[in-house]
Amino acid sequence: MSEIGNFLRQQRLLHKWTLKELAKHTGLSVSFLSQVERGISSPSILSLNAISKAMGIPLFVARVYFEQTNDDRSSNGVSGDFSAKEISTIEERADVQISSGSIKYQFLSGEFPGRQFEILTGEIPGNYHSPSTAHEGEEFGYVLEGELLLTIEDETYKLKTGDSYHFLATKRHAYEAASPDGVRILWVQTMKYFKWRQSVDWQPEPKKKSKS
């Protein structure tokens, strides 16, 4: 079982939820959640956000917990104290990749209270297909390199380098690289994944078991 799958399974068992109950709270399928826990599939940051939100796990904990390309976490603002930052230099930004073969993210947003946007780039490998998800707010994307298959509800669009999209993210959507070498996207969203915080101290608080 992968590190991320084991972590998410432990959190689910803390809540005393079955996979079916977690699926109900996240809108993700039981089969996909099972594959994530067994290390067969890797969640995108959207599906990880849905799982984290359902179980009350602040997603900034995932940023600390999961692998990053830069091992010196004290120098890039990932561990220790978070302070308000308005400038993000290329030297101090770390790539975030939930597991090998999944989307690689780089967060470009500033770190300060009250910010309205999450800005990031995503590199989707050629063999990756994200699960269909929905979330609050709006989502904008600009294809920097390669070709993207974007599915919004029942419609699928093939976007090439230079194309963009903008839609209400409450519509279910999914991504897939149409080019074998993958696709790189600039994302701007009103949903924020990693909230500005003074520290990363956190302990899980199990929720009561669902009666349904």
C-alpha positions as CSV (number, residue, x, y, z in Angstrom):
1,M,0.0,0.0,0.0
2,S,1.3,3.5,-0.9
3,E,2.1,6.1,1.8
4,I,-0.8,8.3,0.7
5,G,-3.2,5.4,0.5
6,N,-2.2,4.1,3.9
7,F,-2.6,7.7,5.4
8,L,-6.0,8.1,3.9
9,R,-7.2,4.7,5.0
10,Q,-6.0,5.4,8.6
11,Q,-8.0,8.6,8.6
12,R,-11.1,6.9,7.2
13,L,-10.9,4.2,9.9
14,L,-10.5,6.9,12.5
15,H,-13.9,8.2,11.4
16,K,-15.2,4.6,11.4
17,W,-16.4,5.1,7.9
18,T,-16.8,2.4,5.2
19,L,-15.6,3.2,1.7
20,K,-19.2,3.6,0.7
21,E,-19.7,6.2,3.4
22,L,-16.6,8.1,2.3
23,A,-17.8,8.0,-1.3
24,K,-21.1,9.6,-0.2
25,H,-19.3,12.4,1.5
26,T,-16.9,13.1,-1.3
27,G,-18.8,12.4,-4.5
28,L,-16.0,10.0,-5.6
29,S,-16.7,6.4,-6.6
30,V,-16.1,3.5,-4.2
31,S,-13.8,1.8,-6.7
32,F,-11.6,4.9,-7.1
33,L,-11.3,5.4,-3.3
34,S,-10.4,1.7,-2.9
35,Q,-7.7,2.0,-5.6
36,V,-6.3,5.1,-3.9
37,E,-6.1,3.3,-0.6
38,R,-4.4,0.3,-2.2
39,G,-1.9,2.4,-4.1
40,I,-3.3,1.5,-7.5
41,S,-4.6,5.0,-8.4
42,S,-3.3,8.4,-7.3
43,P,-5.7,11.2,-6.5
44,S,-5.5,14.6,-8.1
45,I,-5.3,17.5,-5.8
46,L,-9.0,18.1,-6.5
47,S,-10.0,14.6,-5.3
48,L,-7.5,14.8,-2.4
49,N,-9.2,18.1,-1.4
50,A,-12.6,16.4,-1.5
51,I,-11.4,13.5,0.7
52,S,-9.6,15.9,3.1
53,K,-12.6,18.2,3.4
54,A,-14.9,15.3,4.1
55,M,-12.7,13.9,6.9
56,G,-11.8,17.3,8.4
57,I,-8.1,17.1,7.5
58,P,-6.7,20.6,6.6
59,L,-5.1,20.2,3.2
60,F,-2.0,22.1,4.3
61,V,-1.3,18.9,6.4
62,A,-1.1,17.0,3.1
63,R,1.4,19.5,1.8
64,V,3.6,18.8,4.7
65,Y,3.0,15.1,4.7
66,F,3.4,14.1,1.1
67,E,6.6,13.9,-0.9
68,Q,8.1,17.0,-2.5
69,T,11.0,17.4,-4.9
70,N,12.8,19.8,-2.5
71,D,13.7,17.9,0.7
72,D,14.8,21.1,2.6
73,R,11.3,21.9,3.7
74,S,12.3,24.4,6.3
75,S,13.7,26.7,3.5
76,N,10.6,26.7,1.3
77,G,7.8,27.6,3.8
78,V,6.4,24.1,4.0
79,S,7.2,23.4,7.6
80,G,7.7,25.6,10.6
81,D,6.0,29.0,10.8
82,F,4.0,30.3,7.9
83,S,4.5,34.0,7.4
84,A,2.7,36.4,5.1
85,K,4.5,36.3,1.7
86,E,3.7,38.5,-1.3
87,I,6.7,37.5,-3.5
88,S,7.4,33.9,-4.6
89,T,10.8,33.3,-6.2
90,I,11.5,30.3,-8.3
91,E,14.3,29.3,-6.0
92,E,12.1,28.8,-3.0
93,R,9.1,27.2,-4.7
94,A,8.8,23.4,-4.4
95,D,7.0,21.0,-6.8
96,V,4.3,19.0,-5.1
97,Q,3.5,15.6,-6.4
98,I,1.2,13.3,-4.5
99,S,2.8,10.2,-6.0
100,S,4.9,9.1,-8.9
101,G,2.9,9.2,-12.1
102,S,0.4,11.7,-10.8
103,I,0.0,15.5,-11.6
104,K,3.0,17.6,-10.5
105,Y,1.9,21.0,-9.0
106,Q,3.8,24.2,-8.4
107,F,2.0,26.8,-6.3
108,L,2.5,30.4,-7.4
109,S,0.1,32.1,-5.0
110,G,1.2,34.5,-2.3
111,E,0.8,33.4,1.4
112,F,-1.3,35.9,3.2
113,P,-4.7,36.1,5.0
114,G,-7.7,36.9,2.9
115,R,-6.3,36.1,-0.5
116,Q,-9.0,35.3,-3.1
117,F,-7.2,33.1,-5.6
118,E,-5.2,29.9,-5.8
119,I,-2.7,30.1,-8.7
120,L,-0.6,27.1,-9.7
121,T,0.8,25.2,-12.6
122,G,0.0,21.5,-13.2
123,E,2.0,19.0,-15.2
124,I,-0.3,16.1,-16.2
125,P,1.6,13.0,-17.4
126,G,0.6,11.3,-20.6
127,N,-0.9,8.2,-18.9
128,Y,-2.9,10.1,-16.2
129,H,-6.7,10.5,-16.1
130,S,-8.2,12.5,-13.2
131,P,-11.4,11.4,-11.6
132,S,-14.5,13.5,-12.2
133,T,-14.9,16.1,-9.4
134,A,-16.7,19.3,-8.5
135,H,-16.0,22.0,-6.0
136,E,-17.0,25.5,-5.1
137,G,-16.1,28.6,-7.0
138,E,-14.7,29.2,-10.5
139,E,-11.8,27.6,-12.4
140,F,-9.7,29.1,-15.2
141,G,-7.0,27.2,-17.1
142,Y,-4.5,28.1,-19.8
143,V,-2.7,25.4,-21.7
144,L,1.1,26.2,-21.6
145,E,2.4,23.1,-23.4
146,G,0.8,20.0,-25.0
147,E,-2.8,19.1,-25.6
148,L,-5.5,18.6,-22.9
149,L,-8.8,16.6,-22.9
150,L,-11.1,18.6,-20.6
151,T,-14.5,17.0,-19.7
152,I,-17.1,19.3,-18.2
153,E,-20.2,17.3,-17.3
154,D,-21.2,15.5,-20.5
155,E,-19.0,17.4,-22.9
156,T,-15.3,16.7,-23.7
157,Y,-13.1,19.3,-25.3
158,K,-9.6,19.0,-26.9
159,L,-7.5,22.0,-26.1
160,K,-4.1,22.8,-27.7
161,T,-1.3,25.1,-26.5
162,G,-2.6,28.6,-26.1
163,D,-6.2,27.6,-25.5
164,S,-8.0,28.5,-22.3
165,Y,-11.2,27.7,-20.4
166,H,-13.2,29.3,-17.6
167,F,-16.2,27.7,-15.9
168,L,-18.2,27.3,-12.7
169,A,-16.3,24.5,-10.9
170,T,-19.6,23.2,-9.4
171,K,-19.9,21.4,-12.7
172,R,-18.2,18.0,-12.6
173,H,-15.0,18.0,-14.5
174,A,-12.0,15.9,-15.3
175,Y,-8.6,16.2,-17.1
176,E,-6.6,13.9,-19.3
177,A,-3.4,14.6,-21.3
178,A,-4.1,14.2,-25.0
179,S,-0.4,14.3,-25.9
180,P,1.9,11.4,-25.1
181,D,4.4,13.6,-23.4
182,G,1.8,15.1,-21.1
183,V,0.4,18.6,-20.8
184,R,1.3,21.6,-18.7
185,I,-1.5,24.0,-17.5
186,L,-1.7,27.3,-15.7
187,W,-4.6,27.1,-13.2
188,V,-6.4,30.0,-11.4
189,Q,-9.1,29.0,-9.0
190,T,-11.2,30.7,-6.4
191,M,-11.0,27.6,-4.2
192,K,-7.9,27.7,-2.1
193,Y,-6.1,24.4,-1.2
194,F,-3.5,25.5,1.3
195,K,-4.9,28.1,3.7
196,W,-2.5,30.6,5.2
197,R,-1.7,29.5,8.8
198,Q,0.7,30.5,11.6
199,S,1.8,26.9,12.2
200,V,1.3,23.4,11.0
201,D,0.3,21.9,14.4
202,W,-2.8,19.8,13.9
203,Q,-4.4,16.7,15.4
204,P,-7.2,14.8,13.8
205,E,-10.7,14.9,15.4
206,P,-12.7,11.9,14.4
207,K,-16.3,12.6,13.3
208,K,-19.2,10.5,14.5
209,K,-20.1,7.6,12.3
210,S,-22.8,8.4,9.7
211,K,-26.2,6.9,10.5
212,S,-27.1,6.4,6.9
